[in-house]
Amino acid sequence: MELRSTNQASVDLFEADNREQILQNLDKLIAQESFDAIADLLGALAEGRTRFQGEEILNTLGGAERHAIFDFVVMPGYEQSWSYCLVGLTDITKRKQAETALRASEQRLRAILNTAADSVITI
């Protein structure tokens, strides 16, 4: 598969200067943690599915990590060749950061409550 074009939202997401920079550095943008999602996509295509949605981790050209949901659609008439597909990315990095912060907060609260319960004296 070959990426032929991208839009300004992708340029911004990947902290690139222009579209060409994304096209030339695609191998650096997909994190190794995303290889399973790509394998799932290829499996779905091999099964004849024309739509696939997954979650992946991407790298920006500046070295930051981004979490994204990707939507992959094989366009009508290209189901056999897969030569015309549409890929959409939705940045969910802030949501993932909020989920991580919430889990950490819950763990701190549980630790406080567990410690407080040991300190309470009933008369």
Disulfide bonds with the S-S distance in Angstrom:
none
